[in-house]
Amino acid sequence: MRKMTSRGEEVYSSDVFEILFDYEITRTKRTPAPLAMLHIEMAPTTSSEETRKNAQTVFISALNTHLRSVDIPSSAGRDFRVLLPTTDESGTRTVCERLLSVFKNSFDTATGPVAFTIQIGATICPAGMEQTMEEISQRAREAVKQSRLKGPNTFVIV
């Protein structure tokens, strides 16, 4: 069983994420292991303006609760990227299904309920296959575009 530890409301900044991303790619070259990346687009739905302001914090907390301690989440507004070290296609599919399950329900907050619509684009870099950060990121962006075409609360793995 994989250990999951909540980091609370913390995610990495884009700068730190890029450094960690580069490290993980270098590590997969030294010790061949798969690497997956999720690109998640989140849209909150709530009737309260105050709840809308706190929606990202609620989302991040729920996301972190359902990631492993080794996973690397980052956010830029309503876009999130998550690196999943040593994760193959089966593991990536499991994470995507888990996240869709978690976010299908609304969350009660002190200022009112909030629901989330998410689109997940995922890509896998198989063990031993050398790819750049840009190639992996581009495939994840393409996958999230395909997820948008499928409709709300879907995922696509490329």
C-alpha positions, 0 to 999 in steps of 0.5 A: 500500500502506498503511503498518503500524507496530507500536506494540508494547503501547501503546493509547490510554486512553479519555480520549485516545481520546475526544479523538482521536475528536472530532478525527477527526469534526471533520476529516471535516467539514472535508475529507469522508472516510469514518471507520470504527470497530471495536468488538472483544471479546476472550476469551483461552483458555489453560491457564496462569494466568500466560499468561492474565494476559499475554494482553491484552499479547499481543493488543494487540501482535498488533493493533497489528502489523496496524493502520496507523500512522494507526489509533487503538486503545483498550482497556478491559479485554477491549473494544477500539475502533479508529478507522480514519480515511479508511476506507470499507466495503471497507477496513473489511471488509479490516481485519476479515478480516485481524484474524480471520485473525491471531487464528484461530491461537494465539500461543506465549508464554514461559508457554504458548500462548494463543488468542483468540476475537474478535467484531468490530462495525464501522460506517462514517461515509461521507464528508460524512455528519455524525454524533456520537461517540455515534451512531457508538459506538452503531452499533459496539456494536450491530454487536458484539452482532450478531456475538455472535449469529453466533458466535465469530470473526465480524464484522458491519458496519452 
